[in-house]
Amino acid sequence: MAKTWKVYERMSLKFAWDVFNITNSVRFDTNSIDNGSDDGGFGLYSGTLTNPRVQQFSLRLTF
């Protein structure tokens, strides 16, 4: 999302909000599954292929 305001004739201010992985979907790494250790972690994944949700805000002054 972004919104731009005109401050003066040749000057503008832009506010932006960017979201990455907005649904926060998780894809597990099938190579990181525990296949039979004695510590009680059988069938647990230890890694993911995706990054968690990230948000960033920006403010830009153009002249």
mmCIF file of the N, C-alpha and C atoms, coordinates in Angstrom:
data_MODEL
# 
_entry.id   MODEL 
# 
loop_
_atom_site.group_PDB 
_atom_site.id 
_atom_site.type_symbol 
_atom_site.label_atom_id 
_atom_site.label_alt_id 
_atom_site.label_comp_id 
_atom_site.label_asym_id 
_atom_site.label_entity_id 
_atom_site.label_seq_id 
_atom_site.pdbx_PDB_ins_code 
_atom_site.Cartn_x 
_atom_site.Cartn_y 
_atom_site.Cartn_z 
_atom_site.occupancy 
_atom_site.B_iso_or_equiv 
_atom_site.pdbx_formal_charge 
_atom_site.auth_seq_id 
_atom_site.auth_comp_id 
_atom_site.auth_asym_id 
_atom_site.auth_atom_id 
_atom_site.pdbx_PDB_model_num 
ATOM 1   N N  . MET A 1 1  ? 0.838  -1.165  0.000  1.00 0.00 ? 1  MET A N  1 
ATOM 2   C CA . MET A 1 1  ? 0.000  0.000   0.000  1.00 0.00 ? 1  MET A CA 1 
ATOM 3   C C  . MET A 1 1  ? 0.882  1.227   0.000  1.00 0.00 ? 1  MET A C  1 
ATOM 4   N N  . ALA A 1 2  ? 0.434  2.239   -0.682 1.00 0.00 ? 2  ALA A N  1 
ATOM 5   C CA . ALA A 1 2  ? 1.216  3.468   -0.750 1.00 0.00 ? 2  ALA A CA 1 
ATOM 6   C C  . ALA A 1 2  ? 0.285  4.663   -0.911 1.00 0.00 ? 2  ALA A C  1 
ATOM 7   N N  . LYS A 1 3  ? 0.718  5.784   -0.372 1.00 0.00 ? 3  LYS A N  1 
ATOM 8   C CA . LYS A 1 3  ? -0.024 7.038   -0.486 1.00 0.00 ? 3  LYS A CA 1 
ATOM 9   C C  . LYS A 1 3  ? 0.990  8.150   -0.727 1.00 0.00 ? 3  LYS A C  1 
ATOM 10  N N  . THR A 1 4  ? 0.696  9.006   -1.714 1.00 0.00 ? 4  THR A N  1 
ATOM 11  C CA . THR A 1 4  ? 1.583  10.114  -2.057 1.00 0.00 ? 4  THR A CA 1 
ATOM 12  C C  . THR A 1 4  ? 0.853  11.429  -1.865 1.00 0.00 ? 4  THR A C  1 
ATOM 13  N N  . TRP A 1 5  ? 1.526  12.383  -1.216 1.00 0.00 ? 5  TRP A N  1 
ATOM 14  C CA . TRP A 1 5  ? 0.983  13.720  -1.021 1.00 0.00 ? 5  TRP A CA 1 
ATOM 15  C C  . TRP A 1 5  ? 1.893  14.721  -1.711 1.00 0.00 ? 5  TRP A C  1 
ATOM 16  N N  . LYS A 1 6  ? 1.290  15.703  -2.353 1.00 0.00 ? 6  LYS A N  1 
ATOM 17  C CA . LYS A 1 6  ? 2.045  16.783  -2.980 1.00 0.00 ? 6  LYS A CA 1 
ATOM 18  C C  . LYS A 1 6  ? 2.226  17.877  -1.929 1.00 0.00 ? 6  LYS A C  1 
ATOM 19  N N  . VAL A 1 7  ? 3.488  18.153  -1.578 1.00 0.00 ? 7  VAL A N  1 
ATOM 20  C CA . VAL A 1 7  ? 3.792  19.153  -0.556 1.00 0.00 ? 7  VAL A CA 1 
ATOM 21  C C  . VAL A 1 7  ? 3.862  20.541  -1.176 1.00 0.00 ? 7  VAL A C  1 
ATOM 22  N N  . TYR A 1 8  ? 4.702  20.683  -2.187 1.00 0.00 ? 8  TYR A N  1 
ATOM 23  C CA . TYR A 1 8  ? 4.808  21.913  -2.966 1.00 0.00 ? 8  TYR A CA 1 
ATOM 24  C C  . TYR A 1 8  ? 4.725  21.531  -4.435 1.00 0.00 ? 8  TYR A C  1 
ATOM 25  N N  . GLU A 1 9  ? 4.931  22.506  -5.302 1.00 0.00 ? 9  GLU A N  1 
ATOM 26  C CA . GLU A 1 9  ? 4.796  22.238  -6.728 1.00 0.00 ? 9  GLU A CA 1 
ATOM 27  C C  . GLU A 1 9  ? 5.751  21.138  -7.206 1.00 0.00 ? 9  GLU A C  1 
ATOM 28  N N  . ARG A 1 10 ? 6.982  21.162  -6.724 1.00 0.00 ? 10 ARG A N  1 
ATOM 29  C CA . ARG A 1 10 ? 7.976  20.170  -7.158 1.00 0.00 ? 10 ARG A CA 1 
ATOM 30  C C  . ARG A 1 10 ? 8.397  19.231  -6.029 1.00 0.00 ? 10 ARG A C  1 
ATOM 31  N N  . MET A 1 11 ? 7.631  19.147  -4.985 1.00 0.00 ? 11 MET A N  1 
ATOM 32  C CA . MET A 1 11 ? 8.002  18.322  -3.840 1.00 0.00 ? 11 MET A CA 1 
ATOM 33  C C  . MET A 1 11 ? 6.832  17.423  -3.456 1.00 0.00 ? 11 MET A C  1 
ATOM 34  N N  . SER A 1 12 ? 7.116  16.137  -3.214 1.00 0.00 ? 12 SER A N  1 
ATOM 35  C CA . SER A 1 12 ? 6.069  15.212  -2.805 1.00 0.00 ? 12 SER A CA 1 
ATOM 36  C C  . SER A 1 12 ? 6.588  14.299  -1.695 1.00 0.00 ? 12 SER A C  1 
ATOM 37  N N  . LEU A 1 13 ? 5.659  13.786  -0.929 1.00 0.00 ? 13 LEU A N  1 
ATOM 38  C CA . LEU A 1 13 ? 5.960  12.901  0.192  1.00 0.00 ? 13 LEU A CA 1 
ATOM 39  C C  . LEU A 1 13 ? 5.198  11.608  -0.020 1.00 0.00 ? 13 LEU A C  1 
ATOM 40  N N  . LYS A 1 14 ? 5.905  10.479  0.053  1.00 0.00 ? 14 LYS A N  1 
ATOM 41  C CA . LYS A 1 14 ? 5.284  9.181   -0.195 1.00 0.00 ? 14 LYS A CA 1 
ATOM 42  C C  . LYS A 1 14 ? 5.462  8.289   1.028  1.00 0.00 ? 14 LYS A C  1 
ATOM 43  N N  . PHE A 1 15 ? 4.364  7.731   1.513  1.00 0.00 ? 15 PHE A N  1 
ATOM 44  C CA . PHE A 1 15 ? 4.380  6.764   2.604  1.00 0.00 ? 15 PHE A CA 1 
ATOM 45  C C  . PHE A 1 15 ? 4.008  5.404   2.018  1.00 0.00 ? 15 PHE A C  1 
ATOM 46  N N  . ALA A 1 16 ? 4.771  4.358   2.343  1.00 0.00 ? 16 ALA A N  1 
ATOM 47  C CA . ALA A 1 16 ? 4.499  3.030   1.804  1.00 0.00 ? 16 ALA A CA 1 
ATOM 48  C C  . ALA A 1 16 ? 4.584  1.979   2.912  1.00 0.00 ? 16 ALA A C  1 
ATOM 49  N N  . TRP A 1 17 ? 3.753  0.953   2.787  1.00 0.00 ? 17 TRP A N  1 
ATOM 50  C CA . TRP A 1 17 ? 3.743  -0.191  3.698  1.00 0.00 ? 17 TRP A CA 1 
ATOM 51  C C  . TRP A 1 17 ? 3.817  -1.451  2.844  1.00 0.00 ? 17 TRP A C  1 
ATOM 52  N N  . ASP A 1 18 ? 4.884  -2.230  2.999  1.00 0.00 ? 18 ASP A N  1 
ATOM 53  C CA . ASP A 1 18 ? 5.098  -3.454  2.237  1.00 0.00 ? 18 ASP A CA 1 
ATOM 54  C C  . ASP A 1 18 ? 5.042  -4.644  3.183  1.00 0.00 ? 18 ASP A C  1 
ATOM 55  N N  . VAL A 1 19 ? 4.352  -5.704  2.753  1.00 0.00 ? 19 VAL A N  1 
ATOM 56  C CA . VAL A 1 19 ? 4.253  -6.927  3.547  1.00 0.00 ? 19 VAL A CA 1 
ATOM 57  C C  . VAL A 1 19 ? 4.676  -8.094  2.662  1.00 0.00 ? 19 VAL A C  1 
ATOM 58  N N  . PHE A 1 20 ? 5.593  -8.910  3.165  1.00 0.00 ? 20 PHE A N  1 
ATOM 59  C CA . PHE A 1 20 ? 6.070  -10.092 2.452  1.00 0.00 ? 20 PHE A CA 1 
ATOM 60  C C  . PHE A 1 20 ? 5.583  -11.330 3.199  1.00 0.00 ? 20 PHE A C  1 
ATOM 61  N N  . ASN A 1 21 ? 5.112  -12.352 2.480  1.00 0.00 ? 21 ASN A N  1 
ATOM 62  C CA . ASN A 1 21 ? 4.507  -13.571 3.030  1.00 0.00 ? 21 ASN A CA 1 
ATOM 63  C C  . ASN A 1 21 ? 3.316  -13.185 3.910  1.00 0.00 ? 21 ASN A C  1 
ATOM 64  N N  . ILE A 1 22 ? 2.380  -12.480 3.315  1.00 0.00 ? 22 ILE A N  1 
ATOM 65  C CA . ILE A 1 22 ? 1.247  -11.909 4.051  1.00 0.00 ? 22 ILE A CA 1 
ATOM 66  C C  . ILE A 1 22 ? 0.374  -12.970 4.722  1.00 0.00 ? 22 ILE A C  1 
ATOM 67  N N  . THR A 1 23 ? 0.281  -14.160 4.143  1.00 0.00 ? 23 THR A N  1 
ATOM 68  C CA . THR A 1 23 ? -0.530 -15.222 4.747  1.00 0.00 ? 23 THR A CA 1 
ATOM 69  C C  . THR A 1 23 ? 0.245  -16.014 5.790  1.00 0.00 ? 23 THR A C  1 
ATOM 70  N N  . ASN A 1 24 ? 1.542  -15.738 5.922  1.00 0.00 ? 24 ASN A N  1 
ATOM 71  C CA . ASN A 1 24 ? 2.423  -16.411 6.876  1.00 0.00 ? 24 ASN A CA 1 
ATOM 72  C C  . ASN A 1 24 ? 2.389  -17.927 6.670  1.00 0.00 ? 24 ASN A C  1 
ATOM 73  N N  . SER A 1 25 ? 2.373  -18.358 5.420  1.00 0.00 ? 25 SER A N  1 
ATOM 74  C CA . SER A 1 25 ? 2.354  -19.777 5.072  1.00 0.00 ? 25 SER A CA 1 
ATOM 75  C C  . SER A 1 25 ? 3.705  -20.423 5.388  1.00 0.00 ? 25 SER A C  1 
ATOM 76  N N  . VAL A 1 26 ? 3.651  -21.661 5.842  1.00 0.00 ? 26 VAL A N  1 
ATOM 77  C CA . VAL A 1 26 ? 4.873  -22.385 6.192  1.00 0.00 ? 26 VAL A CA 1 
ATOM 78  C C  . VAL A 1 26 ? 5.015  -23.591 5.282  1.00 0.00 ? 26 VAL A C  1 
ATOM 79  N N  . ARG A 1 27 ? 6.195  -23.756 4.695  1.00 0.00 ? 27 ARG A N  1 
ATOM 80  C CA . ARG A 1 27 ? 6.541  -24.956 3.933  1.00 0.00 ? 27 ARG A CA 1 
ATOM 81  C C  . ARG A 1 27 ? 7.722  -25.599 4.635  1.00 0.00 ? 27 ARG A C  1 
ATOM 82  N N  . PHE A 1 28 ? 7.525  -26.825 5.112  1.00 0.00 ? 28 PHE A N  1 
ATOM 83  C CA . PHE A 1 28 ? 8.568  -27.515 5.854  1.00 0.00 ? 28 PHE A CA 1 
ATOM 84  C C  . PHE A 1 28 ? 9.548  -28.193 4.910  1.00 0.00 ? 28 PHE A C  1 
ATOM 85  N N  . ASP A 1 29 ? 10.806 -28.246 5.317  1.00 0.00 ? 29 ASP A N  1 
ATOM 86  C CA . ASP A 1 29 ? 11.868 -28.895 4.554  1.00 0.00 ? 29 ASP A CA 1 
ATOM 87  C C  . ASP A 1 29 ? 11.811 -30.392 4.837  1.00 0.00 ? 29 ASP A C  1 
ATOM 88  N N  . THR A 1 30 ? 11.496 -31.185 3.823  1.00 0.00 ? 30 THR A N  1 
ATOM 89  C CA . THR A 1 30 ? 11.361 -32.634 4.018  1.00 0.00 ? 30 THR A CA 1 
ATOM 90  C C  . THR A 1 30 ? 12.701 -33.297 4.312  1.00 0.00 ? 30 THR A C  1 
ATOM 91  N N  . ASN A 1 31 ? 13.808 -32.641 4.009  1.00 0.00 ? 31 ASN A N  1 
ATOM 92  C CA . ASN A 1 31 ? 15.125 -33.194 4.312  1.00 0.00 ? 31 ASN A CA 1 
ATOM 93  C C  . ASN A 1 31 ? 15.515 -33.011 5.771  1.00 0.00 ? 31 ASN A C  1 
ATOM 94  N N  . SER A 1 32 ? 14.748 -32.224 6.523  1.00 0.00 ? 32 SER A N  1 
ATOM 95  C CA . SER A 1 32 ? 15.087 -31.960 7.914  1.00 0.00 ? 32 SER A CA 1 
ATOM 96  C C  . SER A 1 32 ? 14.235 -32.765 8.896  1.00 0.00 ? 32 SER A C  1 
ATOM 97  N N  . ILE A 1 33 ? 13.516 -33.778 8.419  1.00 0.00 ? 33 ILE A N  1 
ATOM 98  C CA . ILE A 1 33 ? 12.658 -34.577 9.292  1.00 0.00 ? 33 ILE A CA 1 
ATOM 99  C C  . ILE A 1 33 ? 13.507 -35.570 10.101 1.00 0.00 ? 33 ILE A C  1 
ATOM 100 N N  . ASP A 1 34 ? 13.121 -35.770 11.359 1.00 0.00 ? 34 ASP A N  1 
ATOM 101 C CA . ASP A 1 34 ? 13.803 -36.715 12.249 1.00 0.00 ? 34 ASP A CA 1 
ATOM 102 C C  . ASP A 1 34 ? 13.248 -38.109 11.975 1.00 0.00 ? 34 ASP A C  1 
ATOM 103 N N  . ASN A 1 35 ? 14.093 -39.018 11.502 1.00 0.00 ? 35 ASN A N  1 
ATOM 104 C CA . ASN A 1 35 ? 13.634 -40.329 11.045 1.00 0.00 ? 35 ASN A CA 1 
ATOM 105 C C  . ASN A 1 35 ? 13.769 -41.454 12.054 1.00 0.00 ? 35 ASN A C  1 
ATOM 106 N N  . GLY A 1 36 ? 14.117 -41.210 13.261 1.00 0.00 ? 36 GLY A N  1 
ATOM 107 C CA . GLY A 1 36 ? 14.195 -42.330 14.186 1.00 0.00 ? 36 GLY A CA 1 
ATOM 108 C C  . GLY A 1 36 ? 15.248 -42.192 15.250 1.00 0.00 ? 36 GLY A C  1 
ATOM 109 N N  . SER A 1 37 ? 15.384 -41.051 15.813 1.00 0.00 ? 37 SER A N  1 
ATOM 110 C CA . SER A 1 37 ? 16.343 -40.904 16.897 1.00 0.00 ? 37 SER A CA 1 
ATOM 111 C C  . SER A 1 37 ? 15.707 -41.353 18.209 1.00 0.00 ? 37 SER A C  1 
ATOM 112 N N  . ASP A 1 38 ? 16.536 -41.494 19.219 1.00 0.00 ? 38 ASP A N  1 
ATOM 113 C CA . ASP A 1 38 ? 16.067 -41.982 20.520 1.00 0.00 ? 38 ASP A CA 1 
ATOM 114 C C  . ASP A 1 38 ? 15.617 -40.866 21.454 1.00 0.00 ? 38 ASP A C  1 
ATOM 115 N N  . ASP A 1 39 ? 15.618 -39.623 21.004 1.00 0.00 ? 39 ASP A N  1 
ATOM 116 C CA . ASP A 1 39 ? 15.288 -38.506 21.894 1.00 0.00 ? 39 ASP A CA 1 
ATOM 117 C C  . ASP A 1 39 ? 13.806 -38.148 21.899 1.00 0.00 ? 39 ASP A C  1 
ATOM 118 N N  . GLY A 1 40 ? 12.966 -38.913 21.253 1.00 0.00 ? 40 GLY A N  1 
ATOM 119 C CA . GLY A 1 40 ? 11.528 -38.647 21.254 1.00 0.00 ? 40 GLY A CA 1 
ATOM 120 C C  . GLY A 1 40 ? 11.086 -37.644 20.210 1.00 0.00 ? 40 GLY A C  1 
ATOM 121 N N  . GLY A 1 41 ? 11.941 -37.325 19.262 1.00 0.00 ? 41 GLY A N  1 
ATOM 122 C CA . GLY A 1 41 ? 11.603 -36.339 18.248 1.00 0.00 ? 41 GLY A CA 1 
ATOM 123 C C  . GLY A 1 41 ? 11.254 -36.955 16.910 1.00 0.00 ? 41 GLY A C  1 
ATOM 124 N N  . PHE A 1 42 ? 10.804 -38.188 16.891 1.00 0.00 ? 42 PHE A N  1 
ATOM 125 C CA . PHE A 1 42 ? 10.498 -38.868 15.632 1.00 0.00 ? 42 PHE A CA 1 
ATOM 126 C C  . PHE A 1 42 ? 9.396  -38.127 14.874 1.00 0.00 ? 42 PHE A C  1 
ATOM 127 N N  . GLY A 1 43 ? 9.645  -37.817 13.614 1.00 0.00 ? 43 GLY A N  1 
ATOM 128 C CA . GLY A 1 43 ? 8.660  -37.168 12.764 1.00 0.00 ? 43 GLY A CA 1 
ATOM 129 C C  . GLY A 1 43 ? 8.605  -35.660 12.884 1.00 0.00 ? 43 GLY A C  1 
ATOM 130 N N  . LEU A 1 44 ? 9.495  -35.043 13.634 1.00 0.00 ? 44 LEU A N  1 
ATOM 131 C CA . LEU A 1 44 ? 9.494  -33.595 13.784 1.00 0.00 ? 44 LEU A CA 1 
ATOM 132 C C  . LEU A 1 44 ? 10.422 -32.951 12.751 1.00 0.00 ? 44 LEU A C  1 
ATOM 133 N N  . TYR A 1 45 ? 9.961  -31.830 12.199 1.00 0.00 ? 45 TYR A N  1 
ATOM 134 C CA . TYR A 1 45 ? 10.765 -31.067 11.248 1.00 0.00 ? 45 TYR A CA 1 
ATOM 135 C C  . TYR A 1 45 ? 11.654 -30.097 12.016 1.00 0.00 ? 45 TYR A C  1 
ATOM 136 N N  . SER A 1 46 ? 12.871 -29.907 11.539 1.00 0.00 ? 46 SER A N  1 
ATOM 137 C CA . SER A 1 46 ? 13.771 -28.957 12.191 1.00 0.00 ? 46 SER A CA 1 
ATOM 138 C C  . SER A 1 46 ? 14.095 -27.761 11.296 1.00 0.00 ? 46 SER A C  1 
ATOM 139 N N  . GLY A 1 47 ? 13.476 -27.675 10.127 1.00 0.00 ? 47 GLY A N  1 
ATOM 140 C CA . GLY A 1 47 ? 13.748 -26.551 9.236  1.00 0.00 ? 47 GLY A CA 1 
ATOM 141 C C  . GLY A 1 47 ? 12.575 -26.249 8.326  1.00 0.00 ? 47 GLY A C  1 
ATOM 142 N N  . THR A 1 48 ? 12.534 -25.009 7.842  1.00 0.00 ? 48 THR A N  1 
ATOM 143 C CA . THR A 1 48 ? 11.487 -24.586 6.913  1.00 0.00 ? 48 THR A CA 1 
ATOM 144 C C  . THR A 1 48 ? 12.124 -24.046 5.638  1.00 0.00 ? 48 THR A C  1 
ATOM 145 N N  . LEU A 1 49 ? 11.333 -23.988 4.579  1.00 0.00 ? 49 LEU A N  1 
ATOM 146 C CA . LEU A 1 49 ? 11.783 -23.449 3.296  1.00 0.00 ? 49 LEU A CA 1 
ATOM 147 C C  . LEU A 1 49 ? 11.359 -22.005 3.096  1.00 0.00 ? 49 LEU A C  1 
ATOM 148 N N  . THR A 1 50 ? 10.455 -21.496 3.920  1.00 0.00 ? 50 THR A N  1 
ATOM 149 C CA . THR A 1 50 ? 9.943  -20.139 3.757  1.00 0.00 ? 50 THR A CA 1 
ATOM 150 C C  . THR A 1 50 ? 10.381 -19.250 4.907  1.00 0.00 ? 50 THR A C  1 
ATOM 151 N N  . ASN A 1 51 ? 10.315 -17.960 4.685  1.00 0.00 ? 51 ASN A N  1 
ATOM 152 C CA . ASN A 1 51 ? 10.630 -16.970 5.711  1.00 0.00 ? 51 ASN A CA 1 
ATOM 153 C C  . ASN A 1 51 ? 9.350  -16.549 6.417  1.00 0.00 ? 51 ASN A C  1 
ATOM 154 N N  . PRO A 1 52 ? 9.428  -16.097 7.661  1.00 0.00 ? 52 PRO A N  1 
ATOM 155 C CA . PRO A 1 52 ? 8.227  -15.622 8.344  1.00 0.00 ? 52 PRO A CA 1 
ATOM 156 C C  . PRO A 1 52 ? 7.740  -14.296 7.737  1.00 0.00 ? 52 PRO A C  1 
ATOM 157 N N  . ARG A 1 53 ? 6.557  -13.865 8.151  1.00 0.00 ? 53 ARG A N  1 
ATOM 158 C CA . ARG A 1 53 ? 5.990  -12.616 7.657  1.00 0.00 ? 53 ARG A CA 1 
ATOM 159 C C  . ARG A 1 53 ? 6.898  -11.448 8.036  1.00 0.00 ? 53 ARG A C  1 
ATOM 160 N N  . VAL A 1 54 ? 7.140  -10.570 7.065  1.00 0.00 ? 54 VAL A N  1 
ATOM 161 C CA . VAL A 1 54 ? 7.983  -9.394  7.269  1.00 0.00 ? 54 VAL A CA 1 
ATOM 162 C C  . VAL A 1 54 ? 7.203  -8.178  6.790  1.00 0.00 ? 54 VAL A C  1 
ATOM 163 N N  . GLN A 1 55 ? 7.222  -7.109  7.597  1.00 0.00 ? 55 GLN A N  1 
ATOM 164 C CA . GLN A 1 55 ? 6.564  -5.862  7.225  1.00 0.00 ? 55 GLN A CA 1 
ATOM 165 C C  . GLN A 1 55 ? 7.588  -4.731  7.270  1.00 0.00 ? 55 GLN A C  1 
ATOM 166 N N  . GLN A 1 56 ? 7.454  -3.787  6.351  1.00 0.00 ? 56 GLN A N  1 
ATOM 167 C CA . GLN A 1 56 ? 8.336  -2.628  6.375  1.00 0.00 ? 56 GLN A CA 1 
ATOM 168 C C  . GLN A 1 56 ? 7.548  -1.374  6.007  1.00 0.00 ? 56 GLN A C  1 
ATOM 169 N N  . PHE A 1 57 ? 7.919  -0.278  6.636  1.00 0.00 ? 57 PHE A N  1 
ATOM 170 C CA . PHE A 1 57 ? 7.314  1.022   6.378  1.00 0.00 ? 57 PHE A CA 1 
ATOM 171 C C  . PHE A 1 57 ? 8.389  1.925   5.801  1.00 0.00 ? 57 PHE A C  1 
ATOM 172 N N  . SER A 1 58 ? 7.988  2.807   4.885  1.00 0.00 ? 58 SER A N  1 
ATOM 173 C CA . SER A 1 58 ? 8.965  3.756   4.322  1.00 0.00 ? 58 SER A CA 1 
ATOM 174 C C  . SER A 1 58 ? 8.315  5.115   4.120  1.00 0.00 ? 58 SER A C  1 
ATOM 175 N N  . LEU A 1 59 ? 9.133  6.122   4.195  1.00 0.00 ? 59 LEU A N  1 
ATOM 176 C CA . LEU A 1 59 ? 8.712  7.496   3.976  1.00 0.00 ? 59 LEU A CA 1 
ATOM 177 C C  . LEU A 1 59 ? 9.739  8.137   3.051  1.00 0.00 ? 59 LEU A C  1 
ATOM 178 N N  . ARG A 1 60 ? 9.291  8.653   1.899  1.00 0.00 ? 60 ARG A N  1 
ATOM 179 C CA . ARG A 1 60 ? 10.207 9.180   0.893  1.00 0.00 ? 60 ARG A CA 1 
ATOM 180 C C  . ARG A 1 60 ? 9.814  10.602  0.524  1.00 0.00 ? 60 ARG A C  1 
ATOM 181 N N  . LEU A 1 61 ? 10.785 11.485  0.578  1.00 0.00 ? 61 LEU A N  1 
ATOM 182 C CA . LEU A 1 61 ? 10.603 12.877  0.177  1.00 0.00 ? 61 LEU A CA 1 
ATOM 183 C C  . LEU A 1 61 ? 11.304 13.084  -1.155 1.00 0.00 ? 61 LEU A C  1 
ATOM 184 N N  . THR A 1 62 ? 10.541 13.452  -2.177 1.00 0.00 ? 62 THR A N  1 
ATOM 185 C CA . THR A 1 62 ? 11.089 13.660  -3.514 1.00 0.00 ? 62 THR A CA 1 
ATOM 186 C C  . THR A 1 62 ? 11.027 15.139  -3.856 1.00 0.00 ? 62 THR A C  1 
ATOM 187 N N  . PHE A 1 63 ? 12.145 15.670  -4.345 1.00 0.00 ? 63 PHE A N  1 
ATOM 188 C CA . PHE A 1 63 ? 12.175 17.084  -4.724 1.00 0.00 ? 63 PHE A CA 1 
ATOM 189 C C  . PHE A 1 63 ? 12.959 17.298  -5.973 1.00 0.00 ? 63 PHE A C  1 
# 
